[in-house]
Amino acid sequence: MGKVAAKIKIMPQSPEVDLDDLQERLEGSLPEGAKIKGFERDDVAFGLVALLPTVIVPDDAGGTEAVEEAFADVDGVESVEVDSVGRL
């Protein structure tokens, strides 16, 4: 069974959202079998910073849909978008 790595762009609801706290909530929301292999931050505009976690999921898990849905339900998240996907 292979694994898939996906970089996902998470936009917070506002510049006032505590990004360290948001990272912890995102990690806690992961579905079983998925794990985060690091975060990047991207300055977007007007003080807004996007989080870019790289998520590893099993190839048979049906892609990143479960992770995207879990992240979208986290308090403080405005939007979730897959930036890139690749096999490991």
C-alpha distances in whole Angstrom, upper triangle without the diagonal:
4,7,10,14,17,20,22,26,28,31,34,36,39,40,41,37,37,33,33,33,31,28,28,28,25,23,25,24,20,18,16,12,14,16,18,19,22,25,27,31,32,36,36,40,43,41,38,35,31,28,25,22,19,17,13,11,7,6,7,10,13,13,16,18,18,19,21,23,23,25,27,28,29,33,34,31,33,30,27,25,22,23,20,17,15,11,10
4,7,10,13,17,19,23,25,29,31,34,37,37,39,35,34,31,30,31,29,26,27,27,23,22,23,23,19,17,16,12,13,14,16,16,19,22,24,27,29,33,33,37,40,38,35,32,28,26,22,20,16,14,10,9,6,5,8,10,12,12,14,17,17,17,20,22,22,23,25,27,28,31,32,29,31,28,24,23,19,20,17,13,11,7,7
4,7,10,13,16,19,21,25,27,31,33,33,35,31,31,27,27,27,25,22,23,23,20,18,20,19,16,15,14,10,10,11,13,12,16,18,20,24,25,29,30,33,36,35,32,28,25,22,19,16,12,10,7,6,4,5,8,9,11,10,11,15,15,14,17,19,19,19,22,24,24,28,29,26,27,25,21,19,16,17,14,11,9,6,5
4,7,10,12,16,18,22,25,28,30,31,32,29,29,25,25,26,23,21,22,22,18,17,20,18,15,14,14,11,10,11,12,12,15,16,18,21,22,26,26,30,33,32,28,25,22,19,16,13,10,8,6,5,6,6,9,9,10,8,9,12,13,12,14,17,17,17,20,22,22,26,26,23,25,21,18,16,13,13,11,7,6,4,6
4,7,10,13,16,19,22,25,27,27,29,26,26,22,22,23,21,18,19,20,16,15,18,17,14,15,15,13,10,10,9,9,11,13,14,17,19,22,23,27,30,28,25,22,18,16,12,10,6,6,5,7,9,9,13,12,13,10,9,13,14,12,13,17,16,16,18,21,21,24,24,21,22,19,16,14,11,11,8,6,5,6,7
4,6,10,12,16,19,22,24,24,26,23,23,20,20,21,19,16,18,18,15,15,18,16,13,14,16,14,11,11,10,10,11,12,13,15,16,20,20,24,27,25,22,19,15,13,10,8,6,5,7,8,11,11,14,13,13,9,7,11,12,10,10,14,14,13,16,18,18,21,21,18,19,16,12,10,7,7,6,4,6,9,10
4,7,10,13,16,19,21,21,23,21,21,17,18,19,16,14,17,17,14,14,17,16,14,16,18,16,13,12,10,10,10,9,9,12,12,16,16,20,23,22,19,15,12,10,6,6,4,6,9,11,15,15,18,16,16,12,10,13,14,11,11,15,15,13,15,18,17,20,19,16,17,14,11,9,6,5,5,6,9,12,13
4,6,10,13,16,18,19,21,18,18,15,17,17,14,13,15,15,11,13,16,14,13,15,17,17,13,13,10,12,11,10,10,11,12,15,15,18,21,20,16,14,10,8,5,6,6,7,11,12,16,17,19,16,16,12,9,11,12,9,8,12,12,10,11,15,14,17,16,12,13,10,7,6,4,5,7,9,12,15,16
4,6,10,13,15,15,18,15,16,13,15,16,13,12,16,15,12,14,17,16,15,17,20,20,16,16,13,14,13,10,9,9,9,12,11,15,17,16,13,10,6,6,5,7,9,11,14,16,20,20,22,20,19,16,12,14,15,12,10,13,13,10,11,14,14,16,14,11,11,8,6,5,6,6,9,12,15,18,20
4,6,10,12,13,15,12,13,10,13,13,10,10,13,12,10,13,15,13,14,17,20,20,17,16,13,15,13,11,10,10,10,12,11,14,16,15,11,9,6,5,6,8,11,12,16,17,21,22,24,21,20,17,14,14,15,12,9,12,12,8,9,12,10,12,10,7,8,6,5,7,9,10,13,15,18,21,22
4,7,8,10,12,10,12,10,14,14,10,12,15,14,12,15,17,16,17,20,23,24,20,19,17,18,16,13,12,10,10,11,9,11,13,12,8,7,5,7,9,11,15,16,20,21,25,26,27,24,24,21,17,17,18,15,12,14,14,10,10,13,11,12,9,6,5,5,7,9,12,12,16,18,22,24,26
4,5,7,9,6,9,8,12,11,8,11,13,12,11,15,16,15,17,20,24,25,21,20,18,20,18,14,14,11,12,12,11,12,13,11,8,7,7,8,11,13,17,18,21,23,27,28,29,26,26,23,19,19,19,16,14,15,15,11,10,12,10,9,6,5,5,7,9,12,15,16,19,21,25,27,28
4,7,8,7,10,11,14,13,11,14,16,14,14,18,19,17,20,22,26,27,24,23,21,23,21,18,18,15,15,14,13,13,13,12,9,10,10,12,15,17,20,21,25,26,29,31,32,28,28,25,22,21,21,19,16,16,16,13,11,12,11,9,5,5,5,8,11,14,17,18,22,24,28,31,32
4,5,6,9,10,14,14,12,15,17,16,16,20,21,20,22,25,29,30,27,26,23,25,22,19,18,15,14,13,11,11,10,9,7,9,10,12,16,18,22,23,27,28,32,33,35,32,31,28,25,24,24,22,19,20,19,16,15,16,14,12,8,9,8,11,14,17,20,20,24,26,30,33,34
4,6,8,9,13,13,12,14,17,17,17,20,22,21,23,27,30,31,27,26,23,24,21,18,16,13,12,10,10,9,8,6,5,7,10,12,16,18,22,23,27,29,33,34,36,33,33,30,26,26,26,23,21,22,21,18,17,19,16,14,10,11,11,14,16,18,21,21,24,27,30,33,34
4,6,9,12,12,11,14,16,16,17,20,21,21,23,27,30,31,28,26,24,25,22,19,18,15,15,14,14,13,11,9,8,10,12,14,18,19,23,25,28,30,34,36,37,34,34,31,28,27,27,24,22,23,22,18,18,18,16,13,10,12,13,16,18,21,23,24,27,29,32,35,35
4,6,9,8,7,11,13,12,13,16,17,17,20,23,26,27,24,23,20,22,19,16,16,13,14,14,14,14,13,11,9,9,11,11,15,16,20,21,25,27,30,32,34,31,31,28,24,24,24,21,19,20,18,15,15,15,12,10,7,9,11,13,15,18,21,21,24,27,30,32,32
4,6,5,6,9,10,11,12,14,16,17,19,23,25,26,23,21,19,20,17,14,15,13,15,14,16,16,16,12,11,10,12,11,15,16,19,21,24,26,30,32,34,30,31,28,25,25,24,21,20,21,19,16,16,17,13,11,9,11,13,16,17,20,22,22,25,27,29,32,31
4,5,5,6,9,10,10,12,14,15,17,21,23,24,21,18,15,17,14,11,11,9,12,12,14,15,15,12,10,8,9,8,11,12,16,17,21,23,27,29,31,28,28,26,22,23,22,18,18,19,17,14,15,16,12,12,9,10,13,14,15,17,19,19,21,23,26,28,28
4,5,5,7,9,10,11,13,15,16,20,22,23,20,17,14,16,13,10,12,11,14,15,17,19,19,15,14,12,12,10,13,12,16,17,20,23,26,29,31,28,29,26,23,24,22,19,19,20,18,15,17,17,14,13,12,13,16,17,17,19,21,21,23,24,26,28,27
4,5,5,6,9,10,11,13,15,19,21,22,19,17,15,17,15,13,15,14,17,17,19,21,20,17,15,14,14,12,14,14,17,18,21,23,26,29,30,27,28,26,22,23,21,18,18,19,16,14,15,15,11,10,10,12,15,17,17,20,21,22,24,25,28,29,29
4,5,5,6,9,10,11,13,16,19,20,17,16,13,16,14,11,13,12,15,16,17,19,19,16,14,12,11,9,12,11,15,15,19,20,24,26,28,24,25,23,19,20,18,15,15,15,13,10,12,12,8,8,7,8,12,13,13,16,18,19,21,22,25,27,27
4,5,5,6,9,10,11,15,17,18,15,13,10,12,10,8,10,11,14,16,17,20,20,17,15,12,11,8,10,9,12,12,16,18,21,24,26,22,24,21,18,19,17,14,14,16,13,10,13,13,10,11,11,11,14,14,13,16,17,17,19,20,22,24,23
4,5,5,6,9,10,14,16,17,15,12,11,13,12,11,14,14,18,19,21,23,24,21,18,16,15,12,13,11,14,14,17,18,22,25,26,23,24,22,19,20,18,15,16,16,13,11,14,14,10,11,12,13,16,17,16,19,19,20,22,22,24,25,25
4,5,5,6,9,12,15,17,14,13,12,15,14,13,16,16,19,20,21,23,24,21,18,16,15,12,14,12,15,14,17,18,21,24,25,22,23,21,18,18,16,13,14,14,10,9,11,10,7,8,9,10,14,15,14,17,18,20,22,22,25,26,26
4,5,5,7,10,13,14,12,10,9,12,12,11,13,14,17,19,19,22,23,21,18,15,13,10,11,9,12,11,14,15,18,21,22,18,20,18,14,15,13,10,10,11,8,6,9,9,7,9,10,9,13,13,11,14,15,17,18,19,21,22,22
4,5,6,9,11,12,10,8,7,10,10,10,14,15,18,21,22,25,26,23,21,18,16,12,12,9,11,10,12,13,17,20,21,18,19,18,15,16,13,10,12,13,10,9,13,12,10,13,14,13,17,16,14,16,16,18,19,19,20,21,21
4,6,9,10,12,11,10,10,14,14,14,17,19,22,24,25,27,28,25,23,20,18,15,16,13,15,13,15,15,18,21,22,18,20,19,16,17,14,11,13,13,10,10,13,12,9,12,14,14,17,18,16,19,19,21,22,22,23,24,23
4,6,9,12,10,10,11,15,15,15,18,19,21,24,24,27,28,25,22,20,18,15,15,13,14,12,14,14,17,19,20,16,17,16,13,13,10,8,10,10,6,7,10,8,7,11,13,12,15,15,14,16,17,19,20,20,22,23,23
4,7,8,6,7,8,12,14,14,17,19,21,24,25,28,29,27,24,21,18,15,15,12,12,9,10,10,13,16,16,13,14,13,11,11,8,6,9,10,6,8,11,11,10,14,16,14,17,16,14,16,15,18,18,17,19,19,19
4,6,6,8,11,14,17,17,21,22,25,27,28,31,32,30,27,24,21,18,18,15,14,11,11,9,11,14,14,10,12,12,10,10,7,6,10,10,7,10,13,12,13,16,19,17,19,18,15,17,16,19,19,18,19,19,19
4,6,8,12,15,17,19,22,25,27,30,31,34,36,33,30,27,24,21,20,17,16,12,11,9,10,13,13,10,13,13,12,13,10,10,13,13,11,13,16,16,16,20,22,20,23,22,19,20,19,22,21,19,20,19,19
4,7,10,13,16,18,21,24,26,30,30,34,36,34,30,28,24,21,19,16,14,10,8,6,7,10,10,8,12,12,11,13,11,10,14,15,13,15,18,18,18,22,24,22,25,23,19,20,18,20,19,17,17,16,15
4,7,10,13,14,18,20,23,26,27,30,32,30,27,24,21,17,15,12,10,7,6,5,7,10,11,9,12,10,9,11,9,8,11,13,11,12,15,16,16,20,21,19,21,19,16,17,15,17,16,14,15,14,14
4,6,9,12,15,18,21,24,25,29,31,28,25,22,19,15,14,10,9,6,5,7,10,13,15,12,15,13,11,14,12,10,13,15,13,13,16,17,16,19,20,19,21,20,17,17,15,17,16,15,15,15,14
4,6,8,11,14,17,20,22,25,27,25,22,19,16,12,10,6,6,4,6,9,12,15,17,15,17,15,12,15,14,10,13,15,13,12,16,17,15,18,19,17,20,18,15,16,14,15,14,14,15,15,14
4,7,10,14,17,20,22,26,28,25,23,19,17,13,11,7,5,6,7,10,13,16,19,17,19,16,14,18,17,14,16,18,17,15,19,20,19,21,21,19,22,20,17,17,15,15,14,14,14,14,12
4,7,10,14,17,19,23,25,22,20,16,14,10,8,6,6,8,10,14,17,19,22,20,22,19,16,19,19,15,16,19,17,15,19,20,18,20,19,18,20,19,17,17,15,15,15,15,16,17,15
4,7,10,13,15,19,21,18,16,12,10,7,5,4,6,9,12,15,19,21,24,22,23,19,16,19,19,15,15,18,17,14,17,19,16,18,17,15,17,16,14,15,14,13,14,15,17,18,18
4,7,10,13,16,18,16,14,10,8,6,5,6,8,12,15,18,22,23,26,24,25,21,18,21,21,17,17,20,19,16,18,20,18,19,17,16,17,16,15,14,14,12,14,16,17,19,19
4,7,9,12,15,12,10,6,6,5,6,9,11,14,18,21,25,26,29,26,27,23,20,22,22,19,18,21,20,16,18,20,18,18,16,14,16,15,14,14,15,13,15,18,20,23,23
4,6,9,12,10,9,5,5,6,7,11,13,17,20,23,26,27,30,28,28,24,21,23,24,20,19,21,21,17,18,21,19,20,17,15,15,14,14,14,14,12,15,18,20,23,24
4,6,9,7,6,4,6,9,11,14,17,20,24,26,30,31,34,31,31,27,24,25,26,23,21,24,23,20,20,23,21,20,17,16,15,15,16,16,17,15,18,21,24,27,28
4,7,7,6,5,7,10,12,15,18,21,24,27,30,31,33,31,30,27,23,24,26,23,20,23,23,19,19,22,20,20,16,15,14,13,14,14,16,14,18,21,24,28,29
4,6,5,7,10,13,15,19,22,25,28,30,34,35,37,34,33,30,27,27,29,26,23,25,25,22,21,24,22,21,17,16,15,15,17,17,20,18,21,25,28,31,32
4,6,9,12,15,18,21,24,27,31,33,37,38,40,37,36,33,29,30,31,28,25,27,27,23,22,25,23,21,17,17,16,17,19,20,23,21,25,28,31,35,36
4,6,10,13,16,19,22,25,29,31,35,36,38,35,35,32,28,29,29,26,24,26,25,22,21,23,21,19,15,16,15,17,18,20,22,21,24,27,30,33,34
4,7,10,13,16,20,22,26,28,32,33,35,32,31,28,25,25,26,23,20,22,22,18,18,20,18,16,13,12,11,13,15,16,18,18,21,24,27,30,31
4,7,10,13,16,19,22,25,29,30,32,29,29,26,22,23,24,20,19,21,20,16,17,19,17,16,13,12,12,12,13,14,16,15,18,21,24,27,28
4,6,10,13,15,19,21,25,26,28,26,25,22,19,19,20,17,15,17,17,13,14,16,15,15,12,10,10,10,10,11,13,12,15,18,21,24,25
4,6,10,12,16,18,22,24,26,23,23,20,16,18,18,14,13,16,15,11,13,15,13,14,12,10,11,11,10,11,12,11,14,16,19,21,22
4,7,9,13,16,19,20,23,21,21,17,14,16,17,13,12,16,15,12,14,17,15,17,15,12,14,12,10,10,9,8,10,13,15,18,18
4,6,10,12,16,18,20,18,19,15,12,15,15,11,11,15,13,11,14,16,14,17,16,13,15,14,11,11,10,10,11,12,14,16,16
4,7,10,13,15,18,16,17,14,11,14,15,11,12,15,15,13,16,18,17,20,19,17,18,16,13,12,10,10,9,9,11,12,12
4,6,10,12,15,13,14,11,8,12,11,8,10,13,12,11,14,16,16,19,19,17,19,16,13,12,10,11,11,9,11,12,12
4,7,9,12,11,12,10,9,12,12,10,12,15,14,14,17,19,19,22,23,20,22,20,16,15,13,14,12,10,10,9,9
4,6,8,7,9,7,7,10,10,9,12,14,13,14,17,18,19,22,23,21,23,20,16,16,13,15,13,11,11,10,10
4,5,5,8,8,9,12,12,12,15,16,16,17,20,21,22,26,27,24,26,23,20,19,16,18,16,13,12,10,10
4,6,7,7,10,12,13,13,15,17,18,19,21,23,24,28,29,26,27,24,20,19,16,18,15,11,10,8,9
4,6,7,11,12,12,14,16,17,18,20,22,23,24,28,30,27,28,25,22,21,18,20,18,15,14,12,13
4,6,8,9,8,10,13,14,14,16,18,19,21,24,26,23,25,22,19,18,16,19,17,14,14,13,14
4,7,7,8,10,12,13,14,16,17,19,21,25,26,23,24,21,17,16,14,17,16,13,14,13,15
4,6,8,9,10,12,13,14,16,18,19,23,24,21,21,18,15,13,11,13,12,9,11,11,13
4,6,5,6,9,10,11,12,15,16,19,20,17,18,15,11,10,8,11,11,9,11,12,14
4,5,5,6,9,10,11,13,15,18,19,16,17,14,11,10,10,13,13,12,15,16,18
4,5,5,6,9,10,11,13,17,18,16,17,15,12,13,12,16,16,15,17,17,19
4,5,5,6,9,10,11,15,16,13,15,13,10,11,10,13,14,13,15,16,17
4,5,5,6,9,10,14,14,11,12,9,6,8,8,12,13,13,16,18,19
4,5,5,6,9,12,14,11,12,10,8,10,12,15,17,16,19,21,22
4,6,5,7,11,13,11,13,12,10,12,13,16,18,18,20,21,22
4,5,5,9,10,7,10,9,7,10,11,14,16,17,19,21,22
4,6,8,9,6,7,6,6,10,12,15,17,18,21,23,25
4,6,9,7,9,10,10,13,16,19,21,21,24,26,27
4,6,6,9,10,10,14,16,19,21,22,25,26,27
4,6,9,11,12,16,19,21,24,25,28,30,30
4,6,9,11,15,18,20,23,24,27,30,30
4,6,8,11,14,16,19,21,24,26,28
4,7,10,14,16,19,21,25,27,29
4,7,10,12,16,18,21,24,26
4,7,9,12,14,18,20,22
4,6,9,11,15,18,20
4,6,8,11,14,17
4,7,11,14,16
4,7,11,13
4,7,10
4,7
4
